[in-house]
Amino acid sequence: KLNKKEITTIMLSVHTDGLSTIVPSLLFNLYCLAINPEIQEKAYQEVKKLIAEGAPATKEIISQSMWVSGTVKETFRFFPIGTEIARILKKDLVLSGHNIPEGSNIHINMNVHFFNEQYFRNARVFNPVRWSEGLSGLSEDAKKVRKYVLMPFGANIRSCAGRLLADQDLILMISRVLYHYQLVYPENEKPLQQMFNTLLVPDRNP
C-alpha cells in the first residue's frame, strides 16, 4: 500500500513528466493533420458530430472517435517520442541463437519495425483507420502481436503511469483545435523532423 508521500510523488511525476511528452506529441499530431488535409477534414467532420456547438469536449470523444484516436496512434508510429524500452533480465534468455545472461541490461528499439511492410500495409502512408476495429492496415503478422506492435507508453506493469491521461489529453486537445481551426502547413516550409533531446522532439517550432 502506498503512503501519502509516495502517492504525491507519483502524481507530481505524472503531471510534470506529462508536459515534456504531451506537448511534442501534440505538435507532431497537428503537423500530421496539417500535411494530410483530407484526413484532417474527416477528423473535423467526426469532431463536429461528437461535440455540440458551444459544449465542452467529453469522454464520448475518446470512446467514439475513430479518426482522432487513430491519428494519435498513427502519429506515434511516424513520430515516436521514446527511443527504446529498457529492461533488466530476471533470468537467462536465448534470443535468435544468442545467449543473454540474467541481469543483462536490455534495450529494445520499439521503432525499427514501424515502416516494415511485414507489420504495416502501405507502411509509408499515414492512415489513422488502420487502427480501427477492422485493423485493415495491419498485416496478419501484426494482428497476432497487435498489443506489442505500437507501445508508446511501454507495456505491462512497467508501462507509463500517465498513459491514460496522455491519451485522453491528446484526443481532447486535438478535437478542440480541429473544432475551431483549420490547420495549414506552408508549402515552402521544410518537413518537420525529430531531434534527440532525452526524448525525440520536433527539430523546431512548426
C-alpha positions as CSV (number, residue, x, y, z in Angstrom):
1,K,0.0,0.0,0.0
2,L,1.4,3.4,-1.0
3,N,1.7,6.1,1.7
4,K,0.7,9.7,1.2
5,K,4.2,10.9,0.2
6,E,4.6,8.1,-2.4
7,I,1.2,9.0,-3.9
8,T,2.1,12.7,-4.0
9,T,5.4,11.9,-5.7
10,I,3.7,9.7,-8.3
11,M,1.0,12.3,-9.1
12,L,3.6,15.1,-9.4
13,S,5.6,12.9,-11.7
14,V,2.6,12.1,-13.9
15,H,1.8,15.8,-14.4
16,T,5.3,17.1,-14.8
17,D,6.6,14.3,-17.0
18,G,3.4,14.6,-19.0
19,L,4.2,18.1,-20.0
20,S,7.5,17.0,-21.5
21,T,5.9,14.3,-23.6
22,I,2.3,15.5,-24.4
23,V,3.5,18.9,-25.8
24,P,5.8,17.4,-28.5
25,S,3.3,14.7,-29.2
26,L,0.6,17.3,-29.8
27,L,2.8,19.2,-32.1
28,F,3.5,16.1,-34.2
29,N,-0.2,15.3,-34.3
30,L,-1.1,18.8,-35.6
31,Y,1.7,18.6,-38.1
32,C,0.5,15.3,-39.5
33,L,-3.1,16.6,-39.8
34,A,-1.8,19.8,-41.5
35,I,0.1,17.9,-44.2
36,N,-2.8,15.4,-44.7
37,P,-5.7,17.8,-45.3
38,E,-8.1,15.0,-46.4
39,I,-7.6,13.2,-43.1
40,Q,-7.9,16.5,-41.3
41,E,-11.3,17.0,-42.9
42,K,-12.5,13.6,-41.9
43,A,-11.4,14.1,-38.4
44,Y,-13.1,17.5,-38.3
45,Q,-16.4,16.1,-39.5
46,E,-16.1,13.4,-36.9
47,V,-15.5,16.0,-34.2
48,K,-18.4,18.1,-35.3
49,K,-20.7,15.1,-34.8
50,L,-19.4,14.4,-31.4
51,I,-19.2,17.9,-29.9
52,A,-22.3,20.0,-29.8
53,E,-21.8,23.7,-30.6
54,G,-20.5,25.6,-27.5
55,A,-20.4,22.4,-25.5
56,P,-17.2,21.1,-23.8
57,A,-15.4,18.1,-25.2
58,T,-16.4,15.0,-23.2
59,K,-15.3,11.4,-22.6
60,E,-17.6,10.4,-25.6
61,I,-14.9,11.9,-27.9
62,I,-12.4,9.4,-26.5
63,S,-14.6,6.3,-26.7
64,Q,-16.3,7.1,-30.0
65,S,-13.7,8.8,-32.2
66,M,-12.1,6.8,-34.9
67,W,-10.2,9.4,-36.9
68,V,-8.9,11.4,-34.0
69,S,-7.9,8.5,-31.8
70,G,-6.4,6.8,-34.9
71,T,-4.5,9.9,-35.7
72,V,-2.9,9.8,-32.2
73,K,-1.8,6.2,-32.8
74,E,-0.6,6.8,-36.3
75,T,1.4,9.8,-35.2
76,F,3.1,7.8,-32.6
77,R,4.1,5.4,-35.4
78,F,5.5,8.2,-37.6
79,F,6.9,10.3,-34.7
80,P,7.6,8.2,-31.7
81,I,8.6,10.2,-28.6
82,G,10.7,7.5,-26.9
83,T,13.7,5.7,-28.4
84,E,13.6,2.4,-26.6
85,I,12.3,0.3,-23.8
86,A,14.9,-0.8,-21.2
87,R,14.6,-3.9,-19.1
88,I,16.9,-6.0,-16.8
89,L,16.6,-9.7,-17.5
90,K,15.4,-11.7,-14.5
91,K,16.6,-15.0,-16.0
92,D,18.9,-16.3,-18.7
93,L,17.4,-15.9,-22.2
94,V,18.3,-17.4,-25.6
95,L,17.2,-14.9,-28.3
96,S,17.7,-15.7,-32.0
97,G,20.6,-18.1,-31.0
98,H,22.3,-15.6,-28.7
99,N,22.7,-16.4,-25.0
100,I,21.9,-13.4,-22.9
101,P,22.6,-13.9,-19.1
102,E,20.4,-13.0,-16.2
103,G,20.9,-9.4,-15.1
104,S,21.8,-8.1,-18.5
105,N,20.5,-4.6,-19.3
106,I,18.4,-4.9,-22.5
107,H,17.4,-2.0,-24.7
108,I,14.6,-2.8,-27.1
109,N,14.2,-0.5,-30.1
110,M,10.4,-0.3,-30.5
111,N,10.5,1.9,-33.6
112,V,12.5,-0.2,-36.0
113,H,9.5,-2.0,-37.4
114,F,7.2,0.9,-37.8
115,F,7.8,1.2,-41.6
116,N,8.1,-2.6,-42.2
117,E,5.6,-3.9,-44.6
118,Q,5.6,-7.2,-42.7
119,Y,3.7,-5.4,-40.0
120,F,2.0,-2.4,-41.7
121,R,0.4,-2.5,-45.1
122,N,1.4,0.6,-47.1
123,A,3.7,1.5,-44.2
124,R,4.7,4.9,-45.6
125,V,1.1,6.0,-45.8
126,F,-0.4,8.0,-42.9
127,N,-3.6,6.0,-42.3
128,P,-5.4,6.5,-39.0
129,V,-8.1,4.0,-39.7
130,R,-5.6,1.2,-39.8
131,W,-6.1,1.2,-36.0
132,S,-9.9,0.9,-36.2
133,E,-11.8,-2.2,-35.3
134,G,-11.2,-3.9,-38.5
135,L,-7.4,-3.3,-38.3
136,S,-7.4,-3.3,-42.1
137,G,-4.0,-1.6,-42.3
138,L,-2.2,-4.1,-40.2
139,S,-0.6,-7.3,-41.7
140,E,-1.6,-10.7,-40.4
141,D,1.7,-10.9,-38.5
142,A,0.9,-7.6,-36.8
143,K,-2.6,-8.7,-35.8
144,K,-1.1,-11.7,-34.0
145,V,1.0,-9.4,-31.8
146,R,-1.0,-6.2,-32.0
147,K,-0.6,-5.5,-28.3
148,Y,3.1,-5.1,-28.9
149,V,3.1,-3.5,-32.4
150,L,2.8,0.0,-31.0
151,M,3.9,0.7,-27.4
152,P,4.5,4.4,-27.0
153,F,4.0,4.1,-23.2
154,G,5.8,0.8,-22.7
155,A,4.0,-2.4,-21.7
156,N,2.6,-4.4,-18.8
157,I,3.3,-3.4,-15.2
158,R,6.3,-1.1,-16.2
159,S,4.2,0.9,-18.6
160,C,3.9,4.7,-18.2
161,A,1.6,5.6,-15.2
162,G,0.3,8.6,-17.2
163,R,-0.6,6.7,-20.4
164,L,-4.4,7.1,-19.9
165,L,-4.1,10.8,-19.1
166,A,-1.9,11.4,-22.1
167,D,-4.2,9.6,-24.5
168,Q,-7.2,11.5,-23.1
169,D,-5.4,14.8,-23.2
170,L,-4.2,14.4,-26.8
171,I,-7.6,13.3,-28.1
172,L,-9.4,16.1,-26.4
173,M,-6.9,18.8,-27.3
174,I,-6.8,17.7,-31.0
175,S,-10.6,17.6,-31.1
176,R,-10.8,21.2,-29.7
177,V,-8.2,22.5,-32.1
178,L,-10.0,20.9,-35.1
179,Y,-13.3,22.2,-34.0
180,H,-12.1,25.8,-34.1
181,Y,-9.3,25.9,-36.6
182,Q,-8.2,24.6,-40.0
183,L,-4.5,23.5,-40.0
184,V,-2.4,24.5,-42.9
185,Y,1.4,23.8,-43.3
186,P,3.2,26.3,-45.5
187,E,4.2,24.9,-48.9
188,N,7.7,26.4,-48.8
189,E,8.4,25.2,-45.2
190,K,10.7,22.1,-45.0
191,P,9.2,19.0,-43.5
192,L,9.2,18.7,-39.7
193,Q,11.9,16.3,-38.4
194,Q,12.8,14.9,-35.0
195,M,15.9,15.6,-32.9
196,F,17.1,13.8,-29.8
197,N,16.8,15.7,-26.6
198,T,16.4,13.0,-24.0
199,L,13.2,12.3,-25.9
200,L,12.5,12.6,-29.7
201,V,11.2,16.1,-30.1
202,P,10.5,18.5,-33.0
203,D,13.6,19.9,-34.6
204,R,12.0,23.4,-34.4
205,N,8.7,25.0,-33.6
206,P,6.4,24.5,-36.7
